[in-house]
């Protein structure tokens, strides 16, 4: 009996221990993302007003990428392939891409795989997104963010990479 209490205590401590990364991610949940720097975005090659786009969707997955980055091209392809399985009419994806030319980015993507441009894109040649959101660590932004209609972070990470994130993602966008 005298050993049970220490074992239970040790189990509780080890099961509730969070890594520094987990603590950092938890600290940004609920923080507001600044998107005021954007006036327009691209959709199927057309430029549309950001306000009209933003009012249409309750939830956005913000996927931060850059041109001349091989893993970024693969990430773009992965998001395009996998988001169809997690779709909702209240949610869409906005790719924010560091670079000057969407055509340069998409041409590099097409060298790997011919993917239809079915989500929204904002080119960010001057790093406006990072500058406007300096309180969020860059490594967290690069994980991808799910935000709500108030631009508050609801989830960090690619929702299709593990079942737990997929479940959390679906619970959020389904409410």
N, C-alpha and C positions, 0 to 999 in steps of 0.2 A: 504494500500500500504506500509506503514512504517513497517508492520510486515512481509511482504513477504520476504524481503531481509534477515532478521535474520533467518527465517525458511529455506530458500534455503541454506544459509551459514551453518547452523547447519546440514542440511541433507547431504551436501557435505562432511563435516568433519566426520560425523558418518559413512558414506558409504565408506570412504577411510581409516578409521582407521584400522591399522594392529596390530595384537597381536605380542608379542615378538617372539613367535614360527614362525609365518608367516614371520616376518622380518629375522629371522635366516635362514629359508629355502630359502628365496629369495637371501640371501647373498652367498649361496653356489652354486646357479645356475651358470653354466659356469666354475666352478672350476674343475681342472683336478684331477682325481682319479689315484693314483699310483697302477699299477698292475704289475710292473716290478719284484716283488718278486716271481712271479709264473712262473714256467718252464713247468709244466704239469697240466692237469686236468683229471677228471674221467668222462667217458660217457658210460653208459650201462656196467659198470664194467671194461672198458678198459682205459688205460692211454694214453692220446694223448698230443702232444706238444701244449703248450699254444698259441704260435705264429700262428700255423695253425688254431686253433680254433678262435682266435681273428680276423684273416684276413677274415674269412668266414662271420662274422656278422657285420653289420654296427652299430647296437644297442644292448646293453646288459642291462638286468635288473639284478642288483646285489642285492641278497637277503642274508642278513647276519643273520645267525642262530647259535645256539650252541647245543651241545649234552647235555643230562640230563636237558632238558628244555621242559616241557610239552607244553607251548604255541608255542615253536619253531616247534615241530612236527606238530601241527595243522596248523601253518603258511605254512609249507612245503606242506602239503596236500592241503590247499587252493590254493596255487600258482599252483600246478600241475593240479588241477581241473579247475581253472578259466582261465589260460593262453591260453588254446585252443580257447577260444572265442575272444582273442585279438592277434591272431598269425599273423606272417608275416615272409616271408623267409629272411628278413633283420634283424630279431630280435630273440633273445633267452634269456633264463634265466640261470644265473650262481649263484648257491647256494654256498656261502662261509660259511663253518661250523667250528666253534671252536670245536675241538675235535681231537682225534687220529685215530678213526676207523669209516670209512664210514658204515661198516656193523653194528656196534653198533647203529649208528644213524638210519639207515634204518630199523633195527629190531624193534626199538622202534616205528617208524612210522607205521610199519606193524601191530603192536599190536592194533593200532587205526583204520587203514584202509589199505587195500592192494593196494598200489599205485605203478604204474610202474615208474621206474627210467628213465624218458625220457628227463630230462634236465641235464645240466652239473653241476658237483660238484667239489669244491676244499676244501679239509680239511685244516684247519689252526690251528694246535695245539699250535703254538707259538705266536699267536696274531699278525702275520706279517701284516695283512691287516690294523688293527687298528694302529699299529706303523708306517706304511708307509703312513697313511692318518690322522695324528694327527690334521691337521687344520680343519677337518670336525668333528663336534661334534658327539659323539657316538650315541646319541639319534636320530640324523638325519640318520646316517648309518643304524641304526636298522629299519628305516621306509621303506627301500628299495630305490634303486637309479636306474634311467634310465640314461645310459651314451651313448655317440655317439662314432664314430670311432676314435676320438681323446681323448677318455676317459674323456670327459668333461660332467659334470652333466647337464642333460636336464630336469629332473623331479624327485621329491622326493615323495614317497608314493606308495602304492599299487594301481595300475591303475584300478582295478576292484571294489574298495570299494565305489566309488561314480561316478555318470554319468559325472561330470565335469572333474575328473581325467582321466576317460576312454576316453573322447573326446580329452583332451590334449595329452594323450599318443598316440592315433591313429593318430592325426595330426602330431606329431613328427615322428613316425616311417613310415608314409606314404609318407613323402617328400623325 
